[in-house]
Amino acid sequence: MLAVGVSGLARAHGWKAANDRPITAHNVWPALSHRDLALPRAVRRLLRDHVLTGDAVWEQAAWLAFTAQLLPLFSPHPEGAEAEIADLCSFVADQKADLADPERRSTQQMQFDDLTLQLGSIHSVKGKSVDGLLVVESEVWKGSAANEQCIDLGTVLPRAFGVTDQPFTWVGLTAATNVFVGVTRPRELLGLALRKSEAMILLGPATDQGWKLVDLVAQAAELKG
């Protein structure tokens, strides 16, 4: 998500990646490094200090302090881009879903009688407690090489269920940290969702440890029948 935001800011300034390609979340850091070797580190430090561990996403004053340090790293901006950059960097205040108005209802929150269902990243529940939580498998990227990518649950659960005792390293350690944040949030119910092909080696150990297994593919076939 942070890489998407930074790449959007770079594009708004008219910057390009190597071979005149558009800057994306996947190539943003090499693209910034191509302009200035120190730039990626400077941007990531600001993101760490103000966004990941700071209050920039919660408080407007903190956000303005963050952008005041971030934007000079991208200056000068091209003529005519002021409005786009200002809109991209504007502070978004917390907004609650208006459940009474279907046209304005948030796609990240739904109400079923007294039950509120919210969709978000694992980091969106960091430091919070919830009644129940479903962790859906996701890709974790530390780079473009094969050994710098993994599926978080597919990487973490074999060790969690005792199928393997291999230690987590590099991208696997990041995946384990993310999953830990998610599974320690719920008070009453925890669900883990992953592809059946990834889950096959875990079915026996998970059953033995008391997990309830639900095969959604089988249920969908029954409903069609």
KEFIGU-284784 format. One record per residue (C-alpha): residue number from 1; residue in one letter; x, y, z. Coordinates in pm, 1 decimal. Last residue first. Example, Ala and Ser with C-alpha at 12.3 -4.5 7.8 and 13.67 -1.06 7.14 Angstrom:
BEGIN
ATOM  n  res  X  Y  Z
ATOM  2  s  1367.0  -106.0  714.0
ATOM  1  a  1230.0  -450.0  780.0
! end
This chain:
BEGIN
ATOM  n  res  X  Y  Z
ATOM  225  g  -2631.5  -2961.8  -721.3
ATOM  224  k  -2498.9  -2607.2  -736.3
ATOM  223  l  -2521.9  -2580.1  -357.8
ATOM  222  e  -2340.4  -2910.1  -313.8
ATOM  221  a  -2059.9  -2796.5  -544.7
ATOM  220  a  -2024.5  -2471.2  -347.4
ATOM  219  q  -1998.6  -2666.1  -22.5
ATOM  218  a  -1725.6  -2887.8  -167.1
ATOM  217  v  -1525.4  -2583.9  -277.3
ATOM  216  l  -1579.4  -2417.9  61.6
ATOM  215  d  -1419.8  -2708.3  246.8
ATOM  214  v  -1464.4  -2615.8  613.8
ATOM  213  l  -1222.9  -2749.0  876.0
ATOM  212  k  -1285.9  -2702.4  1249.4
ATOM  211  w  -952.9  -2696.8  1432.7
ATOM  210  g  -904.3  -2934.0  1724.8
ATOM  209  q  -530.9  -3000.8  1711.9
ATOM  208  d  -577.2  -3338.7  1546.2
ATOM  207  t  -792.2  -3177.6  1277.3
ATOM  206  a  -519.2  -2920.2  1203.4
ATOM  205  p  -252.4  -3192.6  1189.4
ATOM  204  g  -456.6  -3397.1  940.8
ATOM  203  l  -564.7  -3110.4  715.2
ATOM  202  l  -226.3  -2935.8  706.4
ATOM  201  i  -60.4  -3118.8  418.5
ATOM  200  m  -365.8  -3051.5  198.6
ATOM  199  a  -393.8  -2682.5  288.2
ATOM  198  e  -191.7  -2529.9  5.6
ATOM  197  s  -390.1  -2710.5  -264.2
ATOM  196  k  -708.0  -2628.9  -72.2
ATOM  195  r  -637.0  -2259.7  -101.9
ATOM  194  l  -622.1  -2062.8  221.0
ATOM  193  a  -859.8  -1916.5  477.1
ATOM  192  l  -777.7  -1896.2  848.8
ATOM  191  g  -1058.7  -1823.6  1095.3
ATOM  190  l  -1030.1  -1702.6  1453.5
ATOM  189  l  -1329.5  -1663.4  1685.2
ATOM  188  e  -1368.1  -1536.1  2042.0
ATOM  187  r  -1133.8  -1250.4  2136.3
ATOM  186  p  -971.5  -1192.0  1798.2
ATOM  185  r  -646.2  -990.0  1757.4
ATOM  184  t  -365.1  -1242.2  1817.5
ATOM  183  v  -416.2  -1425.1  1488.0
ATOM  182  g  -371.8  -1111.7  1279.0
ATOM  181  v  -53.3  -971.7  1433.9
ATOM  180  f  103.9  -1317.7  1428.2
ATOM  179  v  16.7  -1353.0  1058.9
ATOM  178  n  203.6  -1032.8  976.6
ATOM  177  t  510.0  -1136.3  1177.6
ATOM  176  a  515.4  -1480.3  1017.2
ATOM  175  a  496.8  -1328.4  669.2
ATOM  174  t  784.6  -1092.2  747.0
ATOM  173  l  986.8  -1385.9  876.9
ATOM  172  g  912.1  -1579.8  559.5
ATOM  171  v  1040.3  -1287.2  351.3
ATOM  170  w  1381.6  -1304.2  520.8
ATOM  169  t  1403.5  -1617.6  739.8
ATOM  168  f  1155.0  -1833.4  926.9
ATOM  167  p  1299.1  -2142.1  1090.7
ATOM  166  q  1224.4  -2489.4  947.7
ATOM  165  d  1046.4  -2707.7  1202.5
ATOM  164  t  797.2  -2860.7  962.4
ATOM  163  v  452.1  -3016.4  988.3
ATOM  162  g  419.9  -2890.2  1346.4
ATOM  161  f  92.1  -2702.9  1300.5
ATOM  160  a  254.4  -2358.5  1335.3
ATOM  159  r  543.6  -2471.7  1115.2
ATOM  158  p  319.4  -2575.4  828.1
ATOM  157  l  99.1  -2270.7  904.2
ATOM  156  v  354.2  -1996.4  834.7
ATOM  155  t  448.0  -2034.3  468.6
ATOM  154  g  108.7  -2125.3  325.4
ATOM  153  l  -44.9  -1862.9  553.1
ATOM  152  d  182.0  -1585.7  418.3
ATOM  151  i  212.1  -1677.9  50.8
ATOM  150  c  572.4  -1606.8  -45.1
ATOM  149  q  801.0  -1370.7  -232.2
ATOM  148  e  1171.6  -1286.2  -206.2
ATOM  147  n  1290.0  -1636.4  -297.0
ATOM  146  a  1125.1  -1604.4  -638.9
ATOM  145  a  1300.1  -1273.9  -712.3
ATOM  144  s  1090.8  -955.0  -746.2
ATOM  143  g  1151.9  -812.8  -399.0
ATOM  142  k  1032.8  -829.0  -37.8
ATOM  141  w  682.1  -933.9  -134.9
ATOM  140  v  417.3  -1105.8  78.7
ATOM  139  e  121.2  -1259.0  -100.3
ATOM  138  s  -202.7  -1304.4  88.7
ATOM  137  e  -397.4  -1581.6  259.6
ATOM  136  v  -725.7  -1466.8  414.9
ATOM  135  v  -722.0  -1407.9  791.9
ATOM  134  l  -1075.8  -1416.8  932.0
ATOM  133  l  -1132.3  -1234.4  1262.2
ATOM  132  g  -1381.8  -1255.8  1544.8
ATOM  131  d  -1475.4  -1042.2  1845.0
ATOM  130  v  -1210.0  -778.8  1773.7
ATOM  129  s  -913.3  -645.1  1970.7
ATOM  128  k  -691.8  -362.5  1848.9
ATOM  127  g  -316.0  -291.0  1852.3
ATOM  126  k  -280.7  -377.1  1484.6
ATOM  125  v  -627.5  -418.9  1335.3
ATOM  124  s  -558.7  -213.3  1019.6
ATOM  123  h  -218.6  -380.3  990.9
ATOM  122  i  -387.0  -707.4  898.3
ATOM  121  s  -545.7  -528.6  604.7
ATOM  120  g  -913.9  -445.5  593.6
ATOM  119  l  -1268.1  -571.9  550.3
ATOM  118  q  -1529.3  -509.7  819.8
ATOM  117  l  -1838.4  -711.2  913.9
ATOM  116  t  -2074.3  -558.8  1170.9
ATOM  115  l  -2320.3  -799.9  1333.0
ATOM  114  d  -2633.8  -664.8  1501.1
ATOM  113  d  -2854.7  -719.1  1194.2
ATOM  112  f  -2600.8  -790.1  918.9
ATOM  111  q  -2408.5  -465.4  863.6
ATOM  110  m  -2137.9  -433.4  599.5
ATOM  109  q  -1808.1  -250.1  602.6
ATOM  108  q  -1529.0  -227.5  346.6
ATOM  107  t  -1757.4  -152.6  52.5
ATOM  106  s  -1859.9  159.5  243.2
ATOM  105  r  -2222.8  256.1  201.9
ATOM  104  r  -2271.5  583.4  16.8
ATOM  103  e  -2524.8  466.0  -240.2
ATOM  102  p  -2680.4  223.5  8.4
ATOM  101  d  -2763.6  512.9  246.1
ATOM  100  a  -2864.9  392.9  591.2
ATOM  99  l  -2528.1  224.6  650.7
ATOM  98  d  -2343.5  555.3  634.0
ATOM  97  a  -1993.0  422.4  679.3
ATOM  96  k  -1776.1  612.6  924.1
ATOM  95  q  -1517.9  853.4  793.7
ATOM  94  d  -1178.5  917.0  948.7
ATOM  93  a  -1021.3  1222.0  788.1
ATOM  92  v  -831.4  1192.7  462.6
ATOM  91  f  -538.2  1435.5  453.8
ATOM  90  s  -448.4  1565.3  108.3
ATOM  89  c  -137.5  1429.1  -63.7
ATOM  88  l  -300.8  1302.0  -383.0
ATOM  87  d  -525.1  1608.7  -406.0
ATOM  86  a  -228.6  1842.9  -363.2
ATOM  85  i  -29.5  1646.8  -620.6
ATOM  84  e  -313.3  1660.5  -873.7
ATOM  83  a  -372.5  2032.2  -812.4
ATOM  82  e  -4.5  2126.2  -842.2
ATOM  81  a  59.9  1928.1  -1161.0
ATOM  80  g  29.3  2224.3  -1399.6
ATOM  79  e  400.7  2290.7  -1417.8
ATOM  78  p  604.6  1988.4  -1321.4
ATOM  77  h  696.5  1937.8  -957.1
ATOM  76  p  1038.9  2039.9  -832.6
ATOM  75  s  1055.3  1864.1  -603.9
ATOM  74  f  1018.8  1497.9  -511.4
ATOM  73  l  1221.4  1500.1  -186.4
ATOM  72  p  1061.7  1837.5  -106.2
ATOM  71  l  725.1  1656.8  -93.2
ATOM  70  l  813.4  1417.9  190.2
ATOM  69  q  917.7  1656.7  468.1
ATOM  68  a  611.2  1881.8  451.4
ATOM  67  t  406.5  1569.5  372.5
ATOM  66  f  489.1  1423.1  715.1
ATOM  65  a  429.2  1744.8  909.7
ATOM  64  l  95.7  1780.2  730.3
ATOM  63  w  5.0  1424.8  828.5
ATOM  62  a  95.3  1489.0  1193.0
ATOM  61  a  -125.5  1798.0  1198.5
ATOM  60  q  -407.2  1603.1  1032.9
ATOM  59  e  -402.4  1325.9  1290.8
ATOM  58  w  -472.9  957.1  1227.6
ATOM  57  v  -274.4  864.3  917.3
ATOM  56  a  24.2  1074.6  1024.8
ATOM  55  d  29.5  941.1  1381.5
ATOM  54  g  365.2  765.7  1386.7
ATOM  53  t  497.8  408.8  1382.5
ATOM  52  l  395.5  298.5  1033.7
ATOM  51  v  304.1  643.1  898.3
ATOM  50  h  538.5  911.9  1035.7
ATOM  49  d  860.2  732.4  1130.2
ATOM  48  r  837.3  437.4  893.1
ATOM  47  l  708.0  634.2  597.0
ATOM  46  l  972.1  903.2  653.4
ATOM  45  r  1245.1  637.9  671.4
ATOM  44  r  1110.4  476.5  354.3
ATOM  43  v  1134.2  806.5  166.4
ATOM  42  a  1493.3  874.2  279.2
ATOM  41  r  1601.6  517.7  202.3
ATOM  40  p  1450.2  531.6  -145.4
ATOM  39  l  1613.0  873.1  -215.1
ATOM  38  a  1975.8  802.4  -119.0
ATOM  37  l  2074.0  651.1  -454.2
ATOM  36  d  1915.0  941.7  -640.3
ATOM  35  r  1726.1  923.6  -971.7
ATOM  34  h  1796.4  554.8  -1034.3
ATOM  33  s  1725.6  485.9  -667.5
ATOM  32  l  1375.5  624.4  -712.9
ATOM  31  a  1315.2  385.0  -1002.5
ATOM  30  p  1467.3  93.6  -810.1
ATOM  29  w  1222.9  171.5  -526.2
ATOM  28  v  915.7  221.5  -745.8
ATOM  27  n  948.8  -97.9  -950.9
ATOM  26  h  671.4  -316.1  -810.9
ATOM  25  a  445.1  -36.6  -684.6
ATOM  24  t  450.5  113.8  -1032.5
ATOM  23  i  656.4  373.3  -1218.7
ATOM  22  p  569.8  393.7  -1586.9
ATOM  21  r  837.9  269.1  -1828.4
ATOM  20  d  1078.8  514.7  -1993.4
ATOM  19  n  1346.1  246.6  -2032.3
ATOM  18  a  1407.4  260.2  -1656.7
ATOM  17  a  1127.4  407.8  -1446.6
ATOM  16  k  957.6  738.9  -1519.9
ATOM  15  w  889.3  1058.2  -1324.9
ATOM  14  g  616.9  1301.5  -1426.0
ATOM  13  h  567.0  1444.6  -1076.7
ATOM  12  a  223.5  1280.8  -1059.8
ATOM  11  r  395.8  955.7  -1154.1
ATOM  10  a  624.2  985.8  -849.2
ATOM  9  l  327.1  1052.4  -619.7
ATOM  8  g  145.6  749.1  -757.4
ATOM  7  s  456.8  536.0  -704.1
ATOM  6  v  476.2  655.6  -342.6
ATOM  5  g  112.9  568.4  -276.2
ATOM  4  v  136.7  224.5  -435.8
ATOM  3  a  459.3  154.5  -244.9
ATOM  2  l  283.1  238.7  81.4
ATOM  1  m  0.0  0.0  0.0
! end
